Structure formats: structure tokens, C-alpha cells
Amino acid sequence: MSVSNKYITGVYPGSFDPVTRGHLHIIRRASHIVDKLIIAVSDNTDKTPLFTLEERIEMLQDDIDNMSNGCEIEIVTFDNLLVHFAEKVKASYIIRGLRAVSDFEYEFQMTGMNAKLDPDIETLFLMASGKWQFVSSSFVKEFSSHNADVSAFVTPQVEERLNKKFKN
């Protein structure tokens, strides 16, 4: 919870296709920084996700329901610029997880652009735990499509959904 009397809202955006244990680790940590955490699921029409928007929200909700949180957490979809979405929900912070230097280069540029559009919204970077630095939704999907065991990277309910997708 926040130290001041100001109610602090943070936005943690992503496609979450699917949600990984790395995402959940960032969510857990971010929930101790803000009073309200909005998990913003991207509805990017330029991408072709494996899971529908509804399925991604369901997986996130199931995993969050099984987590003890430090704050209120809400899952919302967005399909516009992230900084505009953050303004709309009156967020003070955009929270981003970083795994590697390549993530930083992209996020650094994005943060600069967002700051030009709205200098009042700060970006907070949370470094991925060493345990999750190599995990990405893309790798999880690729491994799962080849029947590899991904149970170390996703929760059992997400693994079950992956198995169903790739068996069909």
C-alpha cells in the first residue's frame, strides 16, 4: 500500500498469451507497490494470439484468484495506446517487467515516447527474477506445441489449456 494519502493505481500491460509464472511474479511484486493494479490485456489486432481475449482473461483471473495480493487487482482489456489507456484509468504508473538487455532497449524507447505524451505517468521497471528471466509466452507456446513439458513455466490450469489447444 502507498505511504502517502494518495491512492496509487498502476497498470501492468501485456498480451498474456498465455500468462506465465514470470508474469505472475511481476504481478505479485507490483501488488505491493500500488493500491490498485490494473492488468491491461492487449487486444492487438496486428497479432494473432493462440488464445482468445476471453480465454486470456479467464486464465489471468484464475491465477490471480489463487494468489494472495497486496492490493486490489482488476483485469481490463485495451486496444489503444497504452499511455492513453493509463490516462483513462488515472494510473500513476505503468509497470513493466524486464528480462534481458533486449527488453530494456525497447522499453527505454517506449518510456521516452510515453513521457512525451504524458509526463505525469511514470514507468516502473521490475527486473525479472533470475528464475524467470528466460521465460516468455512465445517460448512456452513453441515448446508446448512440440509436446515439451512446460509445467515449470505456467500454472497447471494454463498448462491444461495449452495441451487442449495443441491436441486439436
PEHU-V639699 format. One line per field, one symbol per residue. burial: + if it has 9 or more other ideal C-beta (glycine too) atoms within 8 Angstrom, else -. Layout:
burial = ???
This chain:
burial = -------++++++++++++++++++++++++-++++++++++------+-+-+-+++-++++++--+-+-+-+-++++---++++++-+-+++++++++---++--+--++-+++--+--+-++++-+---++-+++-+++-++-----+--+++-+++-+++-++--
